[in-house]
Amino acid sequence: MYAVIRTGGKQYRVAEGDVLRIEKVAGNVGTEVTFNDVLMLGGSDSPKVGRPTVGGAKVVGKILAQDKHRRVLHFRKEKEGWTRRRGHRQPYTEVKVTSISG
């Protein structure tokens, strides 16, 4: 069974046992997080498509890590002779999907 969930402004296709990196979600390592925005359930007889979400469906996951991605550098050089170097590290949450119900 698989599900399509929405979190952090993005959509993810997940199945039980999948490990995924999503936008930062509040919680400590080892706690469970529930995703109620389930857009689609599939894998059984016929897929259930929500309008916009599937009623009563939820995906439960366990937080494995709270970390930051690699540094993304932005370097700007102008012809007048000045330069600017900026960096950014986006925080993320690593989640393992434990159950899908619906």
Helices and strands as residue ranges (DSSP letters): E 2-7, E 10-15, E 19-23, E 32-35, E 38-42, E 48-49, E 58-68, E 72-77, E 83-88, E 91-101
